[in-house]
């Protein structure tokens, strides 16, 4: 999978999924059309975080998805993940890329057009834009702010909102971790894949 071909991004939070089979959840989400997994292992003991990250990476490699590690470029480099995702703009992009590896993907979460423009000007490869309850027009404006891939945040129940975003010409979506809390992870994700025109 290449970033330019990736349409659907999924956030996985290890703390939220403590009692679940995280690699299994990841595999089910990829079967539903997830292209990029944003794995957050913050708040977990370093050895356990690395173990989880390696297991998720193995699933991503097997199933042809990208893995980026949230706010931990050193872990991203250690396990040879595809990149790092910065949850805000506090850490310089160049520093994150140098820690994660110069060929690594670097993404950033933004919540305003000004942040999106700043992110693009600092050299990030993609942005995750907005919050799940943002007005559709504002989300679309945010997604069009810069010339790098922009994944618009949608919530678990937001299939109609996602369809409206796609109808307005934004073809990349970002799903929150809550999407994997239902009984059928693959189908929950696939509903958004179908909005993007995929036959899943």
FIKE-591072 format. One record per residue: x, y, z of N, C-alpha, C in turn. Coordinates in steps of 0.02 Angstrom, whole numbers, plus 50000, padded with zeros to 5 digits. Layout:
BEGIN
[[X, Y, Z], [X, Y, Z], [X, Y, Z]]
...
***
This chain:
BEGIN
[[50043, 49940, 50000], [50000, 50000, 50000], [50044, 50062, 50000]]
[[50027, 50109, 49958], [50061, 50174, 49957], [50014, 50227, 49984]]
[[50043, 50278, 50014], [50002, 50331, 50043], [49955, 50361, 49991]]
[[49979, 50372, 49931], [49937, 50405, 49881], [49875, 50363, 49864]]
[[49877, 50298, 49875], [49820, 50254, 49861], [49776, 50242, 49922]]
[[49796, 50265, 49980], [49761, 50251, 50042], [49703, 50299, 50051]]
[[49643, 50272, 50059], [49582, 50313, 50066], [49552, 50311, 50135]]
[[49566, 50258, 50173], [49532, 50250, 50238], [49583, 50238, 50293]]
[[49581, 50282, 50342], [49628, 50281, 50399], [49589, 50262, 50462]]
[[49620, 50222, 50505], [49587, 50201, 50567], [49633, 50213, 50626]]
[[49605, 50244, 50679], [49642, 50253, 50741], [49629, 50193, 50786]]
[[49683, 50163, 50812], [49678, 50110, 50862], [49714, 50133, 50924]]
[[49680, 50133, 50980], [49708, 50155, 51044], [49714, 50095, 51090]]
[[49776, 50077, 51106], [49788, 50017, 51146], [49755, 50019, 51214]]
[[49753, 50077, 51245], [49722, 50083, 51311], [49647, 50069, 51307]]
[[49615, 50093, 51254], [49543, 50082, 51245], [49527, 50009, 51228]]
[[49576, 49974, 51201], [49565, 49905, 51179], [49602, 49855, 51222]]
[[49614, 49871, 51285], [49654, 49828, 51329], [49628, 49757, 51334]]
[[49563, 49748, 51332], [49535, 49681, 51341], [49518, 49648, 51274]]
[[49545, 49675, 51220], [49531, 49647, 51154], [49595, 49620, 51122]]
[[49586, 49578, 51072], [49641, 49553, 51032], [49657, 49607, 50981]]
[[49705, 49651, 50997], [49718, 49709, 50955], [49740, 49689, 50884]]
[[49787, 49642, 50876], [49803, 49621, 50807], [49743, 49592, 50770]]
[[49700, 49555, 50806], [49640, 49527, 50774], [49592, 49582, 50752]]
[[49583, 49632, 50795], [49541, 49690, 50778], [49570, 49725, 50717]]
[[49636, 49733, 50716], [49669, 49766, 50659], [49656, 49728, 50594]]
[[49663, 49662, 50597], [49652, 49621, 50537], [49580, 49627, 50512]]
[[49532, 49627, 50559], [49462, 49634, 50540], [49449, 49702, 50508]]
[[49480, 49754, 50535], [49472, 49821, 50507], [49502, 49826, 50437]]
[[49559, 49795, 50427], [49590, 49796, 50361], [49547, 49758, 50311]]
[[49517, 49703, 50333], [49472, 49665, 50290], [49413, 49709, 50268]]
[[49394, 49757, 50310], [49340, 49802, 50292], [49361, 49861, 50249]]
[[49426, 49867, 50235], [49450, 49919, 50190], [49498, 49969, 50220]]
[[49519, 49961, 50283], [49567, 50007, 50313], [49633, 50003, 50275]]
[[49660, 50061, 50258], [49724, 50066, 50222], [49781, 50087, 50267]]
[[49766, 50130, 50317], [49817, 50155, 50363], [49792, 50143, 50434]]
[[49834, 50112, 50475], [49818, 50104, 50546], [49862, 50153, 50585]]
[[49829, 50196, 50624], [49864, 50242, 50669], [49861, 50212, 50738]]
[[49916, 50184, 50760], [49918, 50148, 50824], [49945, 50192, 50879]]
[[49905, 50200, 50931], [49925, 50238, 50990], [49939, 50189, 51047]]
[[50002, 50185, 51068], [50020, 50141, 51124], [50042, 50183, 51185]]
[[50024, 50246, 51185], [50040, 50290, 51242], [50008, 50266, 51306]]
[[50044, 50274, 51361], [50017, 50254, 51426], [50027, 50181, 51443]]
[[50061, 50145, 51400], [50074, 50073, 51411], [50149, 50064, 51423]]
[[50167, 50016, 51463], [50238, 50002, 51477], [50275, 49991, 51412]]
[[50336, 50017, 51406], [50373, 50014, 51342], [50379, 49944, 51312]]
[[50393, 49893, 51352], [50399, 49825, 51324], [50333, 49801, 51295]]
[[50278, 49814, 51331], [50213, 49793, 51307], [50193, 49833, 51245]]
[[50209, 49898, 51244], [50194, 49940, 51186], [50229, 49913, 51124]]
[[50293, 49895, 51132], [50330, 49868, 51074], [50301, 49802, 51052]]
[[50283, 49760, 51099], [50253, 49695, 51082], [50189, 49704, 51042]]
[[50145, 49748, 51065], [50082, 49761, 51030], [50097, 49790, 50960]]
[[50142, 49838, 50957], [50157, 49871, 50893], [50185, 49820, 50843]]
[[50229, 49776, 50866], [50257, 49726, 50820], [50202, 49678, 50795]]
[[50157, 49659, 50839], [50103, 49614, 50819], [50057, 49648, 50768]]
[[50041, 49711, 50780], [49999, 49748, 50732], [50036, 49758, 50666]]
[[50100, 49773, 50669], [50139, 49781, 50608], [50138, 49717, 50566]]
[[50144, 49659, 50599], [50142, 49595, 50562], [50077, 49587, 50524]]
[[50021, 49607, 50556], [49956, 49604, 50522], [49953, 49652, 50464]]
[[49978, 49713, 50474], [49978, 49763, 50420], [50020, 49740, 50361]]
[[50077, 49711, 50375], [50120, 49685, 50320], [50085, 49629, 50283]]
[[50055, 49583, 50321], [50021, 49526, 50291], [49963, 49548, 50246]]
[[49926, 49599, 50270], [49864, 49620, 50236], [49871, 49683, 50194]]
[[49932, 49706, 50183], [49946, 49764, 50139], [49914, 49828, 50163]]
[[49928, 49847, 50225], [49907, 49911, 50252], [49968, 49946, 50281]]
[[49964, 50012, 50288], [50017, 50051, 50318], [50006, 50057, 50393]]
[[50061, 50059, 50431], [50058, 50069, 50503], [50098, 50131, 50522]]
[[50065, 50178, 50555], [50101, 50235, 50584], [50089, 50235, 50659]]
[[50140, 50252, 50696], [50138, 50252, 50769], [50126, 50323, 50793]]
[[50078, 50332, 50838], [50060, 50398, 50862], [50110, 50423, 50914]]
[[50140, 50481, 50900], [50182, 50518, 50947], [50242, 50479, 50975]]
[[50265, 50429, 50938], [50324, 50391, 50961], [50368, 50373, 50902]]
[[50405, 50421, 50874], [50447, 50407, 50816], [50502, 50356, 50831]]
[[50526, 50354, 50893], [50578, 50306, 50910], [50551, 50235, 50905]]
[[50491, 50223, 50931], [50460, 50157, 50924], [50447, 50141, 50850]]
[[50424, 50190, 50813], [50412, 50180, 50741], [50475, 50156, 50706]]
[[50531, 50186, 50724], [50595, 50165, 50693], [50616, 50096, 50718]]
[[50608, 50084, 50782], [50629, 50020, 50812], [50595, 49961, 50779]]
[[50530, 49967, 50766], [50494, 49911, 50737], [50490, 49915, 50661]]
[[50517, 49969, 50632], [50516, 49980, 50560], [50445, 49988, 50534]]
[[50405, 50027, 50571], [50339, 50045, 50548], [50345, 50091, 50487]]
[[50289, 50105, 50455], [50291, 50148, 50395], [50300, 50221, 50412]]
[[50285, 50240, 50475], [50294, 50310, 50492], [50268, 50326, 50561]]
[[50260, 50391, 50571], [50238, 50417, 50636], [50183, 50467, 50625]]
[[50136, 50469, 50672], [50082, 50519, 50669], [50086, 50563, 50731]]
[[50088, 50628, 50719], [50092, 50676, 50775], [50022, 50700, 50791]]
[[50003, 50694, 50854], [49936, 50714, 50873], [49928, 50789, 50878]]
[[49983, 50826, 50876], [49980, 50899, 50873], [50045, 50924, 50842]]
[[50052, 50989, 50839], [50109, 51018, 50803], [50166, 51038, 50849]]
[[50167, 51011, 50910], [50220, 51032, 50957], [50289, 51006, 50938]]
[[50293, 50944, 50914], [50357, 50916, 50894], [50372, 50936, 50822]]
[[50431, 50962, 50808], [50448, 50980, 50739], [50445, 50920, 50692]]
[[50420, 50930, 50632], [50413, 50876, 50584], [50481, 50844, 50568]]
[[50531, 50887, 50557], [50598, 50861, 50540], [50625, 50817, 50595]]
[[50613, 50836, 50657], [50637, 50795, 50714], [50602, 50727, 50715]]
[[50536, 50728, 50704], [50499, 50665, 50702], [50523, 50620, 50646]]
[[50535, 50650, 50588], [50558, 50610, 50530], [50628, 50583, 50542]]
[[50671, 50623, 50574], [50739, 50599, 50586], [50739, 50542, 50636]]
[[50695, 50545, 50686], [50690, 50490, 50735], [50660, 50428, 50703]]
[[50607, 50437, 50664], [50571, 50380, 50635], [50608, 50351, 50575]]
[[50649, 50390, 50542], [50684, 50369, 50481], [50667, 50416, 50425]]
[[50716, 50436, 50387], [50706, 50488, 50336], [50657, 50469, 50282]]
[[50646, 50404, 50271], [50598, 50382, 50221], [50529, 50370, 50250]]
[[50521, 50385, 50313], [50457, 50369, 50346], [50403, 50420, 50329]]
[[50341, 50398, 50334], [50283, 50441, 50325], [50273, 50480, 50390]]
[[50258, 50544, 50383], [50242, 50585, 50443], [50174, 50618, 50432]]
[[50129, 50605, 50479], [50063, 50635, 50476], [50050, 50677, 50538]]
[[49997, 50717, 50535], [49982, 50762, 50591], [49906, 50772, 50595]]
[[49880, 50776, 50656], [49810, 50794, 50667], [49803, 50870, 50669]]
[[49754, 50896, 50633], [49741, 50969, 50632], [49667, 50980, 50643]]
[[49650, 51038, 50670], [49579, 51054, 50683], [49557, 51120, 50652]]
[[49601, 51152, 50615], [49582, 51216, 50584], [49620, 51224, 50518]]
[[49594, 51266, 50472], [49631, 51279, 50410], [49701, 51306, 50422]]
[[49708, 51348, 50473], [49774, 51376, 50488], [49823, 51321, 50507]]
[[49800, 51273, 50548], [49843, 51217, 50567], [49859, 51173, 50507]]
[[49810, 51164, 50462], [49821, 51123, 50403], [49874, 51154, 50358]]
[[49870, 51220, 50347], [49919, 51255, 50306], [49988, 51251, 50338]]
[[49991, 51259, 50404], [50055, 51254, 50439], [50084, 51185, 50432]]
[[50042, 51134, 50441], [50066, 51065, 50435], [50095, 51052, 50365]]
[[50059, 51073, 50314], [50083, 51063, 50246], [50148, 51100, 50233]]
[[50155, 51159, 50261], [50216, 51198, 50249], [50276, 51170, 50286]]
[[50264, 51129, 50338], [50320, 51101, 50375], [50341, 51032, 50349]]
[[50306, 51007, 50298], [50329, 50946, 50266], [50296, 50882, 50286]]
[[50237, 50885, 50320], [50203, 50822, 50335], [50177, 50791, 50269]]
[[50167, 50726, 50271], [50145, 50690, 50211], [50069, 50685, 50206]]
[[50035, 50689, 50262], [49962, 50688, 50262], [49937, 50721, 50327]]
[[49873, 50739, 50326], [49842, 50764, 50387], [49778, 50725, 50402]]
[[49762, 50721, 50466], [49696, 50697, 50488], [49661, 50760, 50512]]
[[49606, 50776, 50479], [49576, 50842, 50487], [49509, 50838, 50523]]
[[49502, 50881, 50574], [49438, 50892, 50605], [49424, 50848, 50665]]
[[49364, 50853, 50688], [49337, 50812, 50742], [49271, 50783, 50717]]
[[49249, 50728, 50746], [49192, 50692, 50717], [49127, 50731, 50714]]
[[49119, 50783, 50756], [49057, 50821, 50754], [49064, 50888, 50719]]
[[49118, 50897, 50681], [49128, 50959, 50644], [49076, 50965, 50588]]
[[49052, 51025, 50576], [49006, 51038, 50521], [49037, 51013, 50455]]
[[48996, 50982, 50413], [49021, 50954, 50351], [49056, 51006, 50308]]
[[49026, 51065, 50301], [49058, 51118, 50260], [49126, 51137, 50288]]
[[49131, 51142, 50354], [49196, 51159, 50385], [49246, 51103, 50373]]
[[49223, 51040, 50378], [49268, 50983, 50367], [49294, 50981, 50295]]
[[49249, 50994, 50248], [49269, 50995, 50177], [49319, 51051, 50164]]
[[49305, 51110, 50192], [49352, 51167, 50185], [49420, 51148, 50213]]
[[49420, 51117, 50270], [49482, 51096, 50302], [49519, 51046, 50257]]
[[49482, 50999, 50228], [49513, 50949, 50185], [49542, 50978, 50121]]
[[49516, 51035, 50099], [49539, 51065, 50037], [49593, 51118, 50048]]
[[49612, 51129, 50110], [49658, 51183, 50127], [49727, 51173, 50098]]
[[49751, 51112, 50096], [49820, 51100, 50074], [49823, 51045, 50022]]
[[49878, 51041, 49988], [49886, 50995, 49931], [49916, 50928, 49951]]
[[49907, 50907, 50012], [49929, 50841, 50033], [49867, 50801, 50053]]
[[49873, 50734, 50056], [49814, 50695, 50075], [49785, 50717, 50142]]
[[49719, 50727, 50143], [49684, 50748, 50204], [49629, 50698, 50218]]
[[49632, 50668, 50277], [49583, 50619, 50299], [49535, 50654, 50347]]
[[49471, 50656, 50329], [49421, 50691, 50369], [49393, 50643, 50421]]
[[49393, 50665, 50483], [49370, 50624, 50539], [49294, 50614, 50536]]
[[49274, 50551, 50541], [49203, 50534, 50546], [49194, 50485, 50603]]
[[49136, 50489, 50636], [49121, 50445, 50692], [49088, 50381, 50670]]
[[49080, 50335, 50717], [49053, 50268, 50703], [48984, 50269, 50671]]
[[48943, 50318, 50689], [48874, 50321, 50663], [48868, 50371, 50605]]
[[48924, 50392, 50577], [48925, 50448, 50530], [48927, 50427, 50456]]
[[48896, 50371, 50438], [48899, 50349, 50368], [48868, 50401, 50322]]
[[48810, 50429, 50342], [48777, 50479, 50300], [48820, 50542, 50295]]
[[48851, 50562, 50350], [48896, 50620, 50349], [48955, 50607, 50304]]
[[48982, 50546, 50307], [49039, 50527, 50264], [49018, 50531, 50191]]
[[48958, 50508, 50176], [48934, 50511, 50106], [48929, 50582, 50082]]
[[48906, 50627, 50125], [48902, 50698, 50106], [48971, 50727, 50094]]
[[49020, 50708, 50135], [49089, 50732, 50126], [49116, 50708, 50058]]
[[49104, 50644, 50043], [49128, 50616, 49980], [49092, 50649, 49921]]
[[49028, 50661, 49927], [48991, 50695, 49873], [49019, 50764, 49858]]
[[49051, 50795, 49908], [49080, 50862, 49899], [49153, 50858, 49876]]
[[49176, 50798, 49860], [49241, 50792, 49828], [49300, 50775, 49873]]
[[49287, 50755, 49935], [49341, 50733, 49979], [49337, 50657, 49984]]
[[49389, 50623, 49962], [49387, 50550, 49956], [49432, 50513, 50005]]
[[49447, 50544, 50061], [49485, 50510, 50113], [49451, 50521, 50180]]
[[49444, 50467, 50218], [49409, 50470, 50283], [49453, 50441, 50338]]
[[49443, 50466, 50398], [49478, 50439, 50457], [49427, 50417, 50509]]
[[49431, 50354, 50529], [49385, 50326, 50577], [49417, 50324, 50646]]
[[49376, 50339, 50697], [49400, 50337, 50765], [49399, 50266, 50793]]
[[49432, 50257, 50848], [49439, 50191, 50879], [49371, 50160, 50898]]
[[49321, 50202, 50910], [49256, 50176, 50931], [49224, 50131, 50879]]
[[49246, 50135, 50816], [49217, 50094, 50763], [49230, 50020, 50775]]
[[49283, 50003, 50812], [49300, 49933, 50822], [49267, 49904, 50885]]
[[49225, 49943, 50918], [49192, 49920, 50979], [49129, 49880, 50965]]
[[49104, 49882, 50903], [49044, 49844, 50886], [49058, 49770, 50876]]
[[49004, 49731, 50865], [49013, 49659, 50859], [49045, 49636, 50793]]
[[49039, 49676, 50740], [49066, 49657, 50675], [49111, 49713, 50649]]
[[49174, 49710, 50666], [49221, 49763, 50648], [49227, 49770, 50572]]
[[49233, 49713, 50538], [49241, 49715, 50465], [49183, 49752, 50432]]
[[49122, 49735, 50451], [49064, 49767, 50420], [49058, 49840, 50439]]
[[49075, 49857, 50501], [49073, 49927, 50522], [49119, 49970, 50480]]
[[49179, 49945, 50466], [49227, 49982, 50425], [49205, 49979, 50352]]
[[49181, 49922, 50330], [49161, 49914, 50259], [49106, 49963, 50239]]
[[49063, 49981, 50286], [49010, 50030, 50270], [49040, 50095, 50245]]
[[49097, 50115, 50275], [49131, 50176, 50253], [49170, 50164, 50188]]
[[49196, 50104, 50180], [49230, 50087, 50117], [49182, 50093, 50058]]
[[49121, 50069, 50068], [49071, 50073, 50014], [49054, 50146, 49997]]
[[49053, 50189, 50048], [49042, 50260, 50036], [49096, 50287, 49989]]
[[49157, 50260, 49996], [49213, 50282, 49954], [49214, 50247, 49886]]
[[49162, 50207, 49871], [49156, 50176, 49806], [49188, 50108, 49800]]
[[49208, 50079, 49856], [49239, 50013, 49854], [49187, 49958, 49860]]
[[49200, 49903, 49827], [49154, 49846, 49827], [49176, 49797, 49881]]
[[49156, 49812, 49943], [49174, 49769, 50000], [49111, 49746, 50035]]
***
